[in-house]
Amino acid sequence: MEKRALGKTGLETTVLGFGASSMGAEFRNIDLNEALQSCRVALDRGMNLIDTSPYYGRGLSESLLSFALQDIPRDSYLLSTKLGRYAPAHFDFSARRVRESIDISLERMKIEHIDIILCHDIEFVELDQIVNETIPELRRIQQQGKVRFIGISGYPMNIFTTISSQIDLDVILSYNHYTLQNTMLADIVDELNAREIGIMNAAPFSARLLTNAPLPEWHKATNEVRAVCRQAAEHCAQAGSDIAKLALQYSIANKDMSTCITGSANPDRVSQWCDWAEDPIDESLLAEVLEILKPIHNWFYVEGRPENNDPQPTEATS
């Protein structure tokens, strides 16, 4: 599988990364054996990056990874985990919890170091704490060898430019913002590249919005967004294709993104994504789908504190 440089870290990540949120049963009930197999299939098919968090399954994802990876050479994969978010409304980015969280994650996954540690969903807290307390503490822990590289993750684009303009970052992880429907992450690539920050993209399917699957109840898509995406999916089906395939291929095609992270506890699904990644993209179908999606291009929603979000769109809000 193709690899790309991750900013100034010296790491190279595969264009597809395995998202282990699914192993925490975040989105549906899972079969544990299938979940473990999904991780192994990802590695067997060439992915070298696994992304998790103590938030996913409230520790379940990290715990299952300790079993999935127990006989895999540690230098054959990169492991990214997070800290700061531990339940839907439980956030703690204090220096003390930073130290505790890293030690717990290391013990839970039975590893000696974490390749990438990310401050998780920082849009829900005051960003000053991330700059003045969380990241400085992470740098101290980095010197101890427990973590190799440090970054932030979240939904609004504003958090990445705000934090990176104040303090040095190694990487960022953004989700739902480089897809067929939303390409806002591309708008800040030059700024991130100027600081040599590695860019990890996640969620090419935008929480099933760009698939044929029904949306989860918690999805924030408006009626217009849902209708337009259904139209795009039906157009792909009529062309004998699958909008999910096009969405995956589109997200990994941009070489400014070091990797595109997506996950499933279904090993067959993971293998299918790897097959799709190897196929050439249908440029004609892509152009047609982008035209269908144009009325809702760059629609997004508010997540976290209002002051940490981008200005709201004026269209596609019905």
C-alpha positions, 0 to 999 in steps of 0.5 A, spaced: 500 500 500 502 506 498 505 510 503 506 518 504 510 522 509 507 525 515 509 532 516 516 533 519 515 526 524 519 522 519 514 517 519 511 514 513 503 512 513 499 508 509 494 512 505 489 507 508 489 507 516 485 503 520 480 506 525 479 502 531 473 506 534 469 500 531 472 495 536 470 499 542 462 498 539 461 505 538 456 505 533 453 498 533 454 491 537 460 487 535 462 480 534 469 480 538 472 475 534 470 479 528 473 485 531 479 482 532 480 479 525 478 486 522 484 489 525 488 483 523 486 484 516 487 491 516 495 489 517 495 483 513 492 488 507 498 493 508 495 498 513 500 500 517 497 505 522 492 504 527 488 509 530 484 509 537 482 512 543 480 511 551 474 514 549 472 508 544 468 503 548 471 507 554 477 503 554 474 497 550 478 499 543 485 499 547 483 493 551 481 489 544 487 492 541 492 489 546 489 482 544 489 483 536 496 486 536 500 481 541 504 477 536 505 483 531 512 486 531 511 492 534 516 496 529 511 493 523 505 498 525 504 505 528 499 506 533 495 513 535 491 514 541 488 520 544 487 523 551 482 528 554 475 525 552 473 519 556 466 519 556 461 523 552 461 529 557 467 527 561 473 532 558 480 532 562 486 535 559 489 537 566 497 535 566 495 530 571 490 527 567 495 527 561 500 523 565 495 518 568 492 517 561 498 515 557 500 510 563 493 507 563 493 507 555 500 504 555 498 498 560 492 497 557 495 496 550 501 492 553 506 497 549 512 501 551 511 507 547 505 510 543 507 513 536 502 519 536 498 522 541 492 526 540 488 531 544 481 528 543 476 533 541 479 539 544 473 544 541 469 542 547 474 545 552 478 552 553 483 552 548 488 556 552 488 550 557 491 546 551 496 551 549 498 552 556 498 546 560 496 540 556 501 540 550 507 542 554 506 536 559 506 532 553 512 535 551 515 533 557 512 526 557 515 525 550 522 526 552 521 520 557 520 516 550 513 514 552 510 518 546 514 519 539 509 525 536 504 530 539 498 533 536 490 535 536 484 532 533 477 535 533 471 537 528 472 544 527 477 547 522 478 553 527 481 549 532 487 547 528 489 554 525 488 557 532 492 552 536 498 551 531 499 558 530 500 558 538 504 552 539 508 547 535 504 541 533 507 534 530 500 532 527 493 533 526 487 529 525 481 532 522 474 528 520 469 529 515 472 535 512 476 532 506 470 528 503 466 528 497 461 533 500 466 537 504 473 539 503 474 544 508 481 541 510 484 542 504 483 550 505 488 550 511 493 545 508 498 550 506 498 553 513 499 546 516 505 545 511 508 551 512 509 549 519 511 542 517 505 539 521 503 532 518 495 531 516 491 525 518 484 525 515 479 521 517 471 519 516 471 519 508 464 516 509 462 522 513 458 517 518 455 513 513 452 520 509 456 518 503 454 510 503 447 506 502 447 505 509 441 508 513 444 514 517 445 513 525 440 517 529 445 522 532 447 524 525 446 532 524 445 532 517 439 537 515 434 534 511 437 538 504 443 534 506 440 528 507 436 528 500 442 531 496 446 525 498 441 520 497 441 523 490 448 522 489 448 515 492 442 513 487 446 516 481 452 511 483 448 505 483 444 507 477 452 507 474 453 500 477 457 503 482 457 505 490 458 512 492 462 509 498 467 506 493 467 513 490 468 517 497 474 512 499 477 513 493 476 521 493 479 522 500 485 518 499 487 521 492 489 527 495 496 527 496 496 532 501 493 528 506 498 523 509 493 518 511 485 517 511 483 513 517 476 509 517 474 503 521 469 497 521 469 491 526 467 487 519 473 484 516 470 483 509 468 490 509 476 492 511 478 488 505 473 491 501 476 498 502 483 495 500 480 493 494 477 499 492 483 503 494 487 499 488 482 500 483 482 506 479 477 512 480 472 513 475 473 520 473 466 521 469 462 519 475 466 523 480 465 529 476 457 527 476 457 526 483 461 532 485 456 536 481 450 533 484 453 535 491 455 542 489 448 545 493 451 542 499 458 543 498 462 544 505 456 544 509 458 543 516 455 543 523 457 546 530 461 541 535 463 543 542 463 550 544 461 555 539 467 560 540 471 554 537 467 553 531 468 556 524 462 561 521 456 557 520 454 556 513 448 560 510 445 554 505 443 547 506 440 548 513 433 546 512 
